[in-house]
Amino acid sequence: MTEREKALAGLGYDPADAELAALRRRARKLVRLFNQTDEESPKQRQKILQELLGACGKDCCIESDFRCDYGCNIFIGDGFFANFNCVFLDVNTITIGSNVLLAPCVQLYTAYHPVDPVERAVPVEYASPIVIGDDVWLGGGAIVNPGVTIGSNVIIGSGSVVTRDIPSNSIAVGNPCRVIRKI
């Protein structure tokens, strides 16, 4: 298995691997170009997103400043909006449904480090996918941790840290994020 295949399989991988480093350089170049464009260049922005992301549906809008690790592991449905300063650490896949809204400073993290300090000292990392359903709104500054699935028709409150799955038709808030009401 390549280091990239290991990362996508949720196995320990070497982040210094040449293939992964080349993919990160490619993404950083495209992200830099994207962040240098403005709202007066919608076609150019869409072209860059189509090249950067694994998939990007119709009416996909991401505001600058946007950051990601690889881009190619991000799959977005139709009618997506990400406000300013969102960060997607897409070592593993980030799958986002249709009609999803992200407020400013939302962070989606698929990568994590070992708990054992001896293992953490070795250049090994892990990653687990994030899945976000349709018709979801993540409030400002929300953080979604590795391996989390957020169902459809969900609202995540501002500043929440989502550490476990959130079922469909829910409003969830807090640190750690928990369901407070069904919709």
ZAVEX-499595 format. One record per atom (N, C-alpha, C, CB): residue number from 0; chain; atom name; y, x, z. Coordinates in steps of 0.05 Angstrom, whole numbers, plus 5000, padded with zeros to 4 digits. Glycine has a CB too. Example, Ala and Ser with C-alpha at 12.3 -4.5 7.8 and 13.67 -1.06 7.14 Angstrom:
0, A, N, 4886, 5264, 5156
0, A, CA, 4910, 5246, 5156
0, A, C, 4934, 5264, 5156
0, A, CB, 4911, 5226, 5181
1, A, N, 4955, 5257, 5142
1, A, CA, 4979, 5273, 5143
1, A, C, 5001, 5258, 5157
1, A, CB, 4988, 5282, 5114
***
This chain:
0, A, N, 4976, 5017, 5000
0, A, CA, 5000, 5000, 5000
0, A, C, 5025, 5017, 5000
0, A, CB, 5000, 4981, 5024
1, A, N, 5045, 5009, 4985
1, A, CA, 5070, 5023, 4986
1, A, C, 5085, 5015, 5012
1, A, CB, 5088, 5016, 4961
2, A, N, 5106, 5030, 5019
2, A, CA, 5121, 5023, 5043
2, A, C, 5135, 4996, 5039
2, A, CB, 5142, 5045, 5048
3, A, N, 5143, 4990, 5015
3, A, CA, 5156, 4964, 5010
3, A, C, 5135, 4941, 5014
3, A, CB, 5167, 4963, 4981
4, A, N, 5111, 4945, 5004
4, A, CA, 5090, 4925, 5008
4, A, C, 5083, 4922, 5037
4, A, CB, 5064, 4933, 4992
5, A, N, 5083, 4944, 5052
5, A, CA, 5078, 4942, 5081
5, A, C, 5100, 4925, 5095
5, A, CB, 5077, 4970, 5094
6, A, N, 5126, 4931, 5088
6, A, CA, 5148, 4916, 5100
6, A, C, 5145, 4886, 5094
6, A, CB, 5175, 4926, 5089
7, A, N, 5139, 4879, 5069
7, A, CA, 5137, 4851, 5062
7, A, C, 5112, 4838, 5074
7, A, CB, 5136, 4848, 5032
8, A, N, 5092, 4854, 5082
8, A, CA, 5068, 4843, 5095
8, A, C, 5071, 4842, 5125
8, A, CB, 5044, 4861, 5087
9, A, N, 5094, 4851, 5135
9, A, CA, 5098, 4851, 5164
9, A, C, 5086, 4874, 5179
9, A, CB, 5088, 4825, 5176
10, A, N, 5077, 4894, 5164
10, A, CA, 5065, 4918, 5176
10, A, C, 5086, 4939, 5181
10, A, CB, 5042, 4929, 5158
11, A, N, 5080, 4959, 5198
11, A, CA, 5098, 4981, 5202
11, A, C, 5103, 4996, 5176
11, A, CB, 5087, 5000, 5224
12, A, N, 5128, 5003, 5171
12, A, CA, 5135, 5017, 5146
12, A, C, 5155, 5039, 5153
12, A, CB, 5147, 4998, 5125
13, A, N, 5156, 5059, 5135
13, A, CA, 5175, 5081, 5138
13, A, C, 5201, 5074, 5123
13, A, CB, 5162, 5107, 5127
14, A, N, 5223, 5069, 5137
14, A, CA, 5248, 5062, 5124
14, A, C, 5260, 5085, 5107
14, A, CB, 5268, 5054, 5145
15, A, N, 5251, 5109, 5111
15, A, CA, 5261, 5132, 5095
15, A, C, 5247, 5135, 5069
15, A, CB, 5258, 5158, 5112
16, A, N, 5228, 5118, 5063
16, A, CA, 5213, 5119, 5038
16, A, C, 5232, 5119, 5014
16, A, CB, 5194, 5095, 5036
17, A, N, 5225, 5136, 4993
17, A, CA, 5242, 5139, 4970
17, A, C, 5247, 5113, 4955
17, A, CB, 5230, 5160, 4951
18, A, N, 5226, 5097, 4951
18, A, CA, 5230, 5071, 4937
18, A, C, 5249, 5053, 4952
18, A, CB, 5203, 5057, 4933
19, A, N, 5246, 5051, 4978
19, A, CA, 5263, 5034, 4994
19, A, C, 5292, 5045, 4994
19, A, CB, 5253, 5032, 5023
20, A, N, 5295, 5071, 4996
20, A, CA, 5321, 5083, 4995
20, A, C, 5335, 5077, 4968
20, A, CB, 5320, 5114, 5000
21, A, N, 5321, 5078, 4946
21, A, CA, 5332, 5073, 4920
21, A, C, 5340, 5043, 4918
21, A, CB, 5312, 5079, 4898
22, A, N, 5324, 5025, 4929
22, A, CA, 5331, 4997, 4929
22, A, C, 5356, 4991, 4946
22, A, CB, 5307, 4980, 4939
23, A, N, 5358, 5005, 4968
23, A, CA, 5382, 5002, 4985
23, A, C, 5407, 5012, 4971
23, A, CB, 5379, 5017, 5012
24, A, N, 5405, 5035, 4957
24, A, CA, 5428, 5046, 4942
24, A, C, 5437, 5026, 4921
24, A, CB, 5421, 5073, 4930
25, A, N, 5417, 5015, 4906
25, A, CA, 5423, 4995, 4885
25, A, C, 5438, 4971, 4897
25, A, CB, 5397, 4986, 4871
26, A, N, 5428, 4961, 4919
26, A, CA, 5440, 4938, 4932
26, A, C, 5468, 4944, 4942
26, A, CB, 5423, 4928, 4956
27, A, N, 5472, 4967, 4954
27, A, CA, 5498, 4974, 4964
27, A, C, 5519, 4976, 4941
27, A, CB, 5497, 5001, 4979
28, A, N, 5510, 4987, 4918
28, A, CA, 5528, 4988, 4895
28, A, C, 5536, 4960, 4886
28, A, CB, 5515, 5004, 4872
29, A, N, 5516, 4942, 4884
29, A, CA, 5522, 4915, 4875
29, A, C, 5539, 4900, 4895
29, A, CB, 5496, 4900, 4869
30, A, N, 5533, 4904, 4921
30, A, CA, 5548, 4891, 4942
30, A, C, 5577, 4900, 4942
30, A, CB, 5536, 4896, 4970
31, A, N, 5581, 4926, 4938
31, A, CA, 5608, 4937, 4936
31, A, C, 5623, 4925, 4913
31, A, CB, 5607, 4968, 4933
32, A, N, 5610, 4923, 4889
32, A, CA, 5623, 4911, 4866
32, A, C, 5629, 4881, 4871
32, A, CB, 5605, 4913, 4841
33, A, N, 5611, 4867, 4884
33, A, CA, 5615, 4839, 4890
33, A, C, 5639, 4836, 4909
33, A, CB, 5590, 4827, 4903
34, A, N, 5640, 4851, 4930
34, A, CA, 5661, 4849, 4950
34, A, C, 5689, 4857, 4939
34, A, CB, 5655, 4866, 4974
35, A, N, 5689, 4872, 4917
35, A, CA, 5714, 4880, 4904
35, A, C, 5725, 4858, 4885
35, A, CB, 5711, 4906, 4889
36, A, N, 5709, 4838, 4879
36, A, CA, 5718, 4816, 4862
36, A, C, 5732, 4796, 4879
36, A, CB, 5694, 4803, 4846
37, A, N, 5745, 4776, 4867
37, A, CA, 5759, 4755, 4882
37, A, C, 5753, 4728, 4869
37, A, CB, 5789, 4760, 4883
38, A, N, 5764, 4708, 4881
38, A, CA, 5759, 4680, 4872
38, A, C, 5769, 4675, 4843
38, A, CB, 5773, 4661, 4890
39, A, N, 5785, 4693, 4833
39, A, CA, 5795, 4691, 4805
39, A, C, 5774, 4700, 4785
39, A, CB, 5821, 4706, 4802
40, A, N, 5751, 4710, 4795
40, A, CA, 5731, 4721, 4777
40, A, C, 5703, 4708, 4783
40, A, CB, 5728, 4752, 4780
41, A, N, 5702, 4681, 4782
41, A, CA, 5677, 4668, 4790
41, A, C, 5653, 4676, 4772
41, A, CB, 5680, 4639, 4789
42, A, N, 5657, 4680, 4746
42, A, CA, 5635, 4687, 4729
42, A, C, 5624, 4715, 4735
42, A, CB, 5643, 4685, 4699
43, A, N, 5642, 4733, 4740
43, A, CA, 5634, 4760, 4748
43, A, C, 5619, 4760, 4774
43, A, CB, 5658, 4779, 4749
44, A, N, 5628, 4745, 4793
44, A, CA, 5615, 4743, 4819
44, A, C, 5587, 4732, 4816
44, A, CB, 5632, 4725, 4839
45, A, N, 5584, 4710, 4801
45, A, CA, 5558, 4698, 4796
45, A, C, 5539, 4718, 4782
45, A, CB, 5560, 4673, 4780
46, A, N, 5549, 4733, 4763
46, A, CA, 5533, 4752, 4749
46, A, C, 5522, 4773, 4768
46, A, CB, 5549, 4766, 4726
47, A, N, 5539, 4783, 4786
47, A, CA, 5531, 4803, 4805
47, A, C, 5510, 4792, 4824
47, A, CB, 5555, 4814, 4821
48, A, N, 5515, 4767, 4834
48, A, CA, 5495, 4754, 4852
48, A, C, 5468, 4751, 4838
48, A, CB, 5506, 4727, 4862
49, A, N, 5469, 4743, 4812
49, A, CA, 5444, 4739, 4798
49, A, C, 5429, 4766, 4795
49, A, CB, 5449, 4728, 4770
50, A, N, 5443, 4788, 4793
50, A, CA, 5430, 4814, 4791
50, A, C, 5421, 4824, 4818
50, A, CB, 5449, 4834, 4779
51, A, N, 5436, 4818, 4839
51, A, CA, 5430, 4828, 4866
51, A, C, 5407, 4812, 4879
51, A, CB, 5455, 4826, 4883
52, A, N, 5408, 4786, 4878
52, A, CA, 5390, 4769, 4894
52, A, C, 5364, 4764, 4879
52, A, CB, 5403, 4743, 4901
53, A, N, 5343, 4759, 4895
53, A, CA, 5317, 4751, 4884
53, A, C, 5319, 4725, 4868
53, A, CB, 5296, 4749, 4905
54, A, N, 5334, 4706, 4878
54, A, CA, 5340, 4681, 4864
54, A, C, 5365, 4669, 4876
54, A, CB, 5315, 4661, 4866
55, A, N, 5380, 4656, 4859
55, A, CA, 5405, 4643, 4868
55, A, C, 5409, 4618, 4852
55, A, CB, 5429, 4662, 4865
56, A, N, 5407, 4594, 4865
56, A, CA, 5409, 4569, 4851
56, A, C, 5437, 4563, 4841
56, A, CB, 5400, 4547, 4869
57, A, N, 5439, 4538, 4830
57, A, CA, 5465, 4529, 4820
57, A, C, 5485, 4526, 4843
57, A, CB, 5462, 4502, 4805
58, A, N, 5510, 4530, 4837
58, A, CA, 5532, 4527, 4856
58, A, C, 5528, 4544, 4881
58, A, CB, 5535, 4498, 4863
59, A, N, 5520, 4569, 4877
59, A, CA, 5516, 4587, 4900
59, A, C, 5543, 4603, 4903
59, A, CB, 5492, 4607, 4894
60, A, N, 5554, 4600, 4927
60, A, CA, 5580, 4613, 4933
60, A, C, 5577, 4630, 4958
60, A, CB, 5602, 4592, 4936
61, A, N, 5583, 4655, 4955
61, A, CA, 5583, 4674, 4978
61, A, C, 5611, 4687, 4979
61, A, CB, 5560, 4695, 4976
62, A, N, 5624, 4684, 5001
62, A, CA, 5651, 4696, 5005
62, A, C, 5647, 4726, 5012
62, A, CB, 5667, 4681, 5026
63, A, N, 5668, 4741, 5006
63, A, CA, 5668, 4769, 5015
63, A, C, 5677, 4769, 5044
63, A, CB, 5687, 4787, 4997
64, A, N, 5671, 4786, 5058
64, A, CA, 5656, 4810, 5056
64, A, C, 5626, 4803, 5062
64, A, CB, 5666, 4832, 5075
65, A, N, 5608, 4809, 5044
65, A, CA, 5580, 4802, 5046
65, A, C, 5565, 4828, 5047
65, A, CB, 5570, 4785, 5023
66, A, N, 5544, 4829, 5064
66, A, CA, 5527, 4853, 5066
66, A, C, 5498, 4845, 5066
66, A, CB, 5534, 4869, 5092
67, A, N, 5481, 4862, 5053
67, A, CA, 5452, 4859, 5054
67, A, C, 5439, 4886, 5051
67, A, CB, 5442, 4839, 5032
68, A, N, 5413, 4887, 5057
68, A, CA, 5398, 4913, 5054
68, A, C, 5389, 4917, 5026
68, A, CB, 5375, 4913, 5074
69, A, N, 5375, 4897, 5015
69, A, CA, 5362, 4900, 4989
69, A, C, 5370, 4879, 4969
69, A, CB, 5332, 4899, 4993
70, A, N, 5377, 4855, 4978
70, A, CA, 5385, 4834, 4960
70, A, C, 5361, 4821, 4945
70, A, CB, 5404, 4844, 4939
71, A, N, 5343, 4837, 4935
71, A, CA, 5321, 4826, 4919
71, A, C, 5301, 4810, 4936
71, A, CB, 5305, 4849, 4907
72, A, N, 5304, 4811, 4962
72, A, CA, 5286, 4795, 4980
72, A, C, 5300, 4769, 4990
72, A, CB, 5278, 4812, 5004
73, A, N, 5322, 4762, 4978
73, A, CA, 5337, 4738, 4985
73, A, C, 5334, 4717, 4963
73, A, CB, 5367, 4745, 4990
74, A, N, 5325, 4693, 4971
74, A, CA, 5320, 4671, 4952
74, A, C, 5335, 4647, 4962
74, A, CB, 5289, 4665, 4950
75, A, N, 5354, 4638, 4946
75, A, CA, 5373, 4616, 4954
75, A, C, 5371, 4593, 4935
75, A, CB, 5402, 4627, 4955
76, A, N, 5371, 4569, 4946
76, A, CA, 5370, 4544, 4930
76, A, C, 5398, 4536, 4920
76, A, CB, 5358, 4522, 4946
77, A, N, 5400, 4512, 4910
77, A, CA, 5424, 4501, 4899
77, A, C, 5444, 4494, 4921
77, A, CB, 5418, 4476, 4882
78, A, N, 5470, 4494, 4914
78, A, CA, 5491, 4484, 4932
78, A, C, 5494, 4500, 4958
78, A, CB, 5485, 4456, 4939
79, A, N, 5492, 4526, 4956
79, A, CA, 5494, 4544, 4979
79, A, C, 5522, 4554, 4983
79, A, CB, 5474, 4567, 4976
80, A, N, 5531, 4556, 5008
80, A, CA, 5557, 4567, 5014
80, A, C, 5555, 4585, 5039
80, A, CB, 5578, 4545, 5018
81, A, N, 5563, 4610, 5036
81, A, CA, 5565, 4629, 5058
81, A, C, 5593, 4637, 5061
81, A, CB, 5546, 4654, 5054
82, A, N, 5605, 4632, 5084
82, A, CA, 5633, 4639, 5089
82, A, C, 5636, 4670, 5094
82, A, CB, 5644, 4624, 5113
83, A, N, 5659, 4679, 5101
83, A, CA, 5665, 4707, 5104
83, A, C, 5647, 4722, 5123
83, A, CB, 5694, 4710, 5112
84, A, N, 5642, 4747, 5117
84, A, CA, 5629, 4767, 5135
84, A, C, 5601, 4760, 5143
84, A, CB, 5646, 4770, 5159
85, A, N, 5585, 4750, 5125
85, A, CA, 5556, 4745, 5131
85, A, C, 5540, 4770, 5125
85, A, CB, 5546, 4721, 5115
86, A, N, 5519, 4774, 5141
86, A, CA, 5501, 4797, 5139
86, A, C, 5473, 4788, 5137
86, A, CB, 5505, 4817, 5162
87, A, N, 5458, 4796, 5116
87, A, CA, 5430, 4789, 5112
87, A, C, 5414, 4816, 5112
87, A, CB, 5425, 4773, 5086
88, A, N, 5399, 4821, 5133
88, A, CA, 5382, 4845, 5133
88, A, C, 5355, 4836, 5122
88, A, CB, 5379, 4857, 5162
89, A, N, 5352, 4839, 5096
89, A, CA, 5329, 4828, 5081
89, A, C, 5307, 4848, 5075
89, A, CB, 5339, 4816, 5055
90, A, N, 5297, 4861, 5096
90, A, CA, 5274, 4879, 5092
90, A, C, 5250, 4863, 5084
90, A, CB, 5269, 4896, 5118
91, A, N, 5247, 4839, 5096
91, A, CA, 5227, 4820, 5089
91, A, C, 5243, 4797, 5075
91, A, CB, 5210, 4809, 5114
92, A, N, 5229, 4776, 5067
92, A, CA, 5242, 4755, 5052
92, A, C, 5259, 4737, 5069
92, A, CB, 5221, 4739, 5037
93, A, N, 5282, 4729, 5057
93, A, CA, 5299, 4708, 5069
93, A, C, 5299, 4686, 5048
93, A, CB, 5328, 4719, 5075
94, A, N, 5287, 4663, 5055
94, A, CA, 5286, 4640, 5037
94, A, C, 5303, 4618, 5047
94, A, CB, 5256, 4630, 5033
95, A, N, 5323, 4610, 5032
95, A, CA, 5343, 4590, 5040
95, A, C, 5341, 4566, 5021
95, A, CB, 5371, 4602, 5040
96, A, N, 5339, 4542, 5031
96, A, CA, 5337, 4518, 5015
96, A, C, 5363, 4511, 5002
96, A, CB, 5327, 4496, 5032
97, A, N, 5365, 4486, 4993
97, A, CA, 5388, 4475, 4980
97, A, C, 5407, 4462, 5000
97, A, CB, 5380, 4455, 4958
98, A, N, 5433, 4462, 4992
98, A, CA, 5454, 4449, 5009
98, A, C, 5455, 4461, 5037
98, A, CB, 5449, 4419, 5010
99, A, N, 5456, 4488, 5038
99, A, CA, 5458, 4502, 5063
99, A, C, 5486, 4514, 5065
99, A, CB, 5436, 4524, 5065
100, A, N, 5497, 4511, 5089
100, A, CA, 5524, 4521, 5095
100, A, C, 5523, 4542, 5117
100, A, CB, 5544, 4498, 5102
101, A, N, 5535, 4565, 5113
101, A, CA, 5537, 4586, 5134
101, A, C, 5566, 4590, 5140
101, A, CB, 5523, 4612, 5125
102, A, N, 5573, 4587, 5165
102, A, CA, 5601, 4592, 5174
102, A, C, 5605, 4622, 5174
102, A, CB, 5606, 4579, 5202
103, A, N, 5630, 4631, 5180
103, A, CA, 5635, 4660, 5181
103, A, C, 5617, 4675, 5200
103, A, CB, 5664, 4665, 5187
104, A, N, 5611, 4699, 5193
104, A, CA, 5597, 4719, 5211
104, A, C, 5569, 4711, 5218
104, A, CB, 5613, 4722, 5236
105, A, N, 5555, 4695, 5202
105, A, CA, 5527, 4689, 5206
105, A, C, 5511, 4713, 5199
105, A, CB, 5518, 4663, 5190
106, A, N, 5490, 4719, 5215
106, A, CA, 5474, 4743, 5211
106, A, C, 5445, 4735, 5211
106, A, CB, 5479, 4764, 5233
107, A, N, 5430, 4743, 5190
107, A, CA, 5402, 4737, 5186
107, A, C, 5387, 4764, 5187
107, A, CB, 5396, 4721, 5160
108, A, N, 5370, 4768, 5207
108, A, CA, 5357, 4794, 5211
108, A, C, 5327, 4791, 5207
108, A, CB, 5363, 4805, 5238
109, A, N, 5315, 4803, 5187
109, A, CA, 5286, 4804, 5185
109, A, C, 5274, 4829, 5197
109, A, CB, 5278, 4802, 5155
110, A, N, 5290, 4850, 5200
110, A, CA, 5280, 4876, 5210
110, A, C, 5281, 4877, 5240
110, A, CB, 5296, 4898, 5198
111, A, N, 5262, 4892, 5252
111, A, CA, 5262, 4897, 5280
111, A, C, 5248, 4924, 5286
111, A, CB, 5249, 4874, 5296
112, A, N, 5251, 4934, 5310
112, A, CA, 5240, 4960, 5318
112, A, C, 5218, 4955, 5339
112, A, CB, 5262, 4978, 5329
113, A, N, 5200, 4975, 5341
113, A, CA, 5179, 4973, 5361
113, A, C, 5189, 4971, 5390
113, A, CB, 5160, 4996, 5359
114, A, N, 5175, 4957, 5407
114, A, CA, 5182, 4956, 5435
114, A, C, 5175, 4982, 5450
114, A, CB, 5167, 4932, 5449
115, A, N, 5153, 4994, 5443
115, A, CA, 5144, 5019, 5456
115, A, C, 5163, 5041, 5448
115, A, CB, 5115, 5025, 5447
116, A, N, 5175, 5055, 5468
116, A, CA, 5195, 5076, 5461
116, A, C, 5183, 5100, 5446
116, A, CB, 5207, 5086, 5487
117, A, N, 5157, 5106, 5450
117, A, CA, 5145, 5128, 5436
117, A, C, 5142, 5121, 5406
117, A, CB, 5116, 5135, 5448
118, A, N, 5133, 5096, 5401
118, A, CA, 5131, 5087, 5373
118, A, C, 5159, 5084, 5360
118, A, CB, 5116, 5060, 5372
119, A, N, 5179, 5076, 5376
119, A, CA, 5206, 5072, 5366
119, A, C, 5218, 5099, 5358
119, A, CB, 5223, 5059, 5387
120, A, N, 5209, 5121, 5370
120, A, CA, 5220, 5148, 5364
120, A, C, 5210, 5158, 5336
120, A, CB, 5212, 5168, 5385
121, A, N, 5188, 5146, 5327
121, A, CA, 5176, 5153, 5301
121, A, C, 5191, 5136, 5280
121, A, CB, 5145, 5149, 5299
122, A, N, 5195, 5146, 5256
122, A, CA, 5209, 5129, 5237
122, A, C, 5192, 5106, 5227
122, A, CB, 5218, 5146, 5213
123, A, N, 5188, 5086, 5244
123, A, CA, 5173, 5063, 5236
123, A, C, 5189, 5038, 5244
123, A, CB, 5144, 5062, 5249
124, A, N, 5189, 5019, 5226
124, A, CA, 5203, 4993, 5231
124, A, C, 5184, 4971, 5222
124, A, CB, 5230, 4991, 5216
125, A, N, 5191, 4946, 5229
125, A, CA, 5176, 4923, 5222
125, A, C, 5195, 4902, 5211
125, A, CB, 5159, 4911, 5246
126, A, N, 5184, 4882, 5198
126, A, CA, 5201, 4860, 5188
126, A, C, 5184, 4834, 5185
126, A, CB, 5214, 4867, 5160
127, A, N, 5197, 4812, 5191
127, A, CA, 5184, 4786, 5189
127, A, C, 5203, 4767, 5174
127, A, CB, 5177, 4774, 5217
128, A, N, 5192, 4750, 5157
128, A, CA, 5210, 4733, 5140
128, A, C, 5225, 4712, 5156
128, A, CB, 5193, 4719, 5120
129, A, N, 5247, 4703, 5144
129, A, CA, 5263, 4681, 5154
129, A, C, 5263, 4659, 5133
129, A, CB, 5293, 4690, 5161
130, A, N, 5258, 4634, 5142
130, A, CA, 5258, 4611, 5124
130, A, C, 5278, 4591, 5135
130, A, CB, 5230, 4599, 5121
131, A, N, 5296, 4581, 5118
131, A, CA, 5316, 4561, 5126
131, A, C, 5312, 4538, 5106
131, A, CB, 5345, 4572, 5125
132, A, N, 5308, 4514, 5116
132, A, CA, 5303, 4490, 5099
132, A, C, 5328, 4480, 5085
132, A, CB, 5291, 4468, 5116
133, A, N, 5326, 4456, 5075
133, A, CA, 5348, 4443, 5061
133, A, C, 5368, 4430, 5080
133, A, CB, 5338, 4422, 5040
134, A, N, 5393, 4427, 5072
134, A, CA, 5413, 4412, 5087
134, A, C, 5416, 4423, 5115
134, A, CB, 5405, 4382, 5088
135, A, N, 5421, 4449, 5117
135, A, CA, 5424, 4462, 5143
135, A, C, 5453, 4473, 5144
135, A, CB, 5403, 4485, 5146
136, A, N, 5464, 4472, 5169
136, A, CA, 5490, 4484, 5174
136, A, C, 5487, 4503, 5198
136, A, CB, 5512, 4462, 5179
137, A, N, 5493, 4528, 5193
137, A, CA, 5493, 4548, 5215
137, A, C, 5522, 4554, 5222
137, A, CB, 5478, 4574, 5206
138, A, N, 5529, 4549, 5248
138, A, CA, 5556, 4553, 5257
138, A, C, 5564, 4582, 5259
138, A, CB, 5559, 4540, 5284
139, A, N, 5590, 4587, 5262
139, A, CA, 5602, 4613, 5262
139, A, C, 5589, 4632, 5282
139, A, CB, 5631, 4612, 5267
140, A, N, 5582, 4656, 5273
140, A, CA, 5571, 4676, 5290
140, A, C, 5542, 4672, 5298
140, A, CB, 5587, 4678, 5314
141, A, N, 5528, 4652, 5286
141, A, CA, 5500, 4648, 5292
141, A, C, 5484, 4672, 5283
141, A, CB, 5490, 4621, 5280
142, A, N, 5463, 4678, 5298
142, A, CA, 5445, 4700, 5291
142, A, C, 5417, 4689, 5290
142, A, CB, 5447, 4724, 5312
143, A, N, 5403, 4694, 5268
143, A, CA, 5375, 4685, 5265
143, A, C, 5358, 4710, 5265
143, A, CB, 5371, 4669, 5238
144, A, N, 5339, 4711, 5284
144, A, CA, 5322, 4734, 5288
144, A, C, 5297, 4734, 5269
144, A, CB, 5313, 4736, 5316
145, A, N, 5283, 4757, 5267
145, A, CA, 5260, 4759, 5250
145, A, C, 5239, 4738, 5256
145, A, CB, 5248, 4787, 5252
146, A, N, 5226, 4728, 5234
146, A, CA, 5203, 4711, 5237
146, A, C, 5210, 4682, 5242
146, A, CB, 5186, 4720, 5258
147, A, N, 5235, 4674, 5243
147, A, CA, 5244, 4647, 5250
147, A, C, 5243, 4629, 5225
147, A, CB, 5272, 4647, 5262
148, A, N, 5234, 4604, 5229
148, A, CA, 5236, 4583, 5209
148, A, C, 5254, 4561, 5221
148, A, CB, 5208, 4572, 5201
149, A, N, 5274, 4554, 5205
149, A, CA, 5292, 4532, 5213
149, A, C, 5285, 4509, 5193
149, A, CB, 5322, 4540, 5211
150, A, N, 5278, 4486, 5203
150, A, CA, 5271, 4464, 5186
150, A, C, 5294, 4453, 5171
150, A, CB, 5259, 4442, 5203
151, A, N, 5290, 4430, 5157
151, A, CA, 5311, 4417, 5142
151, A, C, 5327, 4398, 5159
151, A, CB, 5299, 4402, 5118
152, A, N, 5352, 4393, 5150
152, A, CA, 5371, 4375, 5165
152, A, C, 5375, 4385, 5193
152, A, CB, 5360, 4346, 5164
153, A, N, 5384, 4409, 5196
153, A, CA, 5388, 4422, 5222
153, A, C, 5416, 4432, 5224
153, A, CB, 5367, 4445, 5227
154, A, N, 5428, 4430, 5248
154, A, CA, 5453, 4442, 5254
154, A, C, 5448, 4462, 5276
154, A, CB, 5475, 4421, 5262
155, A, N, 5457, 4487, 5272
155, A, CA, 5456, 4508, 5292
155, A, C, 5484, 4513, 5302
155, A, CB, 5442, 4535, 5281
156, A, N, 5489, 4511, 5328
156, A, CA, 5516, 4514, 5339
156, A, C, 5527, 4542, 5336
156, A, CB, 5516, 4505, 5367
157, A, N, 5553, 4544, 5336
157, A, CA, 5566, 4570, 5335
157, A, C, 5557, 4588, 5357
157, A, CB, 5597, 4566, 5336
158, A, N, 5554, 4613, 5351
158, A, CA, 5547, 4633, 5371
158, A, C, 5518, 4632, 5380
158, A, CB, 5564, 4630, 5394
159, A, N, 5502, 4615, 5369
159, A, CA, 5474, 4613, 5377
159, A, C, 5458, 4637, 5368
159, A, CB, 5461, 4587, 5366
160, A, N, 5437, 4644, 5384
160, A, CA, 5418, 4665, 5376
160, A, C, 5391, 4651, 5373
160, A, CB, 5418, 4689, 5398
161, A, N, 5382, 4649, 5348
161, A, CA, 5358, 4634, 5343
161, A, C, 5334, 4654, 5344
161, A, CB, 5359, 4621, 5314
162, A, N, 5318, 4651, 5365
162, A, CA, 5296, 4669, 5371
162, A, C, 5269, 4657, 5365
162, A, CB, 5297, 4679, 5399
163, A, N, 5268, 4630, 5360
163, A, CA, 5243, 4617, 5354
163, A, C, 5249, 4594, 5334
163, A, CB, 5229, 4606, 5380
164, A, N, 5227, 4583, 5323
164, A, CA, 5230, 4562, 5303
164, A, C, 5245, 4538, 5313
164, A, CB, 5202, 4554, 5293
165, A, N, 5260, 4526, 5296
165, A, CA, 5275, 4501, 5302
165, A, C, 5264, 4479, 5283
165, A, CB, 5306, 4505, 5298
166, A, N, 5255, 4457, 5294
166, A, CA, 5243, 4436, 5277
166, A, C, 5265, 4421, 5261
166, A, CB, 5228, 4416, 5294
167, A, N, 5256, 4408, 5240
167, A, CA, 5274, 4392, 5223
167, A, C, 5287, 4370, 5240
167, A, CB, 5258, 4379, 5200
168, A, N, 5310, 4361, 5229
168, A, CA, 5325, 4338, 5241
168, A, C, 5333, 4343, 5270
168, A, CB, 5307, 4313, 5240
169, A, N, 5345, 4367, 5274
169, A, CA, 5353, 4375, 5301
169, A, C, 5381, 4387, 5302
169, A, CB, 5333, 4396, 5312
170, A, N, 5393, 4385, 5325
170, A, CA, 5417, 4400, 5331
170, A, C, 5408, 4420, 5353
170, A, CB, 5442, 4382, 5340
171, A, N, 5414, 4446, 5349
171, A, CA, 5405, 4466, 5367
171, A, C, 5428, 4485, 5373
171, A, CB, 5380, 4481, 5356
172, A, N, 5430, 4494, 5398
172, A, CA, 5452, 4511, 5407
172, A, C, 5442, 4531, 5428
172, A, CB, 5476, 4495, 5417
173, A, N, 5458, 4552, 5432
173, A, CA, 5454, 4569, 5455
173, A, C, 5441, 4596, 5450
173, A, CB, 5438, 4555, 5475
174, A, N, 5438, 4611, 5472
174, A, CA, 5425, 4637, 5471
174, A, C, 5406, 4638, 5495
174, A, CB, 5446, 4660, 5472
175, A, N, 5380, 4635, 5490
175, A, CA, 5368, 4630, 5464
175, A, C, 5373, 4602, 5454
175, A, CB, 5338, 4636, 5465
176, A, N, 5373, 4599, 5428
176, A, CA, 5379, 4573, 5416
176, A, C, 5356, 4553, 5422
176, A, CB, 5382, 4575, 5385
177, A, N, 5364, 4529, 5430
177, A, CA, 5344, 4508, 5436
177, A, C, 5354, 4481, 5426
177, A, CB, 5338, 4506, 5466
178, A, N, 5336, 4463, 5420
178, A, CA, 5343, 4437, 5410
178, A, C, 5356, 4421, 5432
178, A, CB, 5318, 4422, 5399
179, A, N, 5379, 4409, 5427
179, A, CA, 5392, 4392, 5447
179, A, C, 5391, 4363, 5439
179, A, CB, 5421, 4401, 5451
180, A, N, 5386, 4358, 5413
180, A, CA, 5386, 4330, 5404
180, A, C, 5372, 4328, 5377
180, A, CB, 5415, 4319, 5401
181, A, N, 5358, 4306, 5373
181, A, CA, 5347, 4300, 5347
181, A, C, 5367, 4285, 5330
181, A, CB, 5321, 4284, 5350
182, A, N, 5366, 4289, 5304
182, A, CA, 5384, 4275, 5285
182, A, C, 5368, 4252, 5273
182, A, CB, 5396, 4294, 5263
***
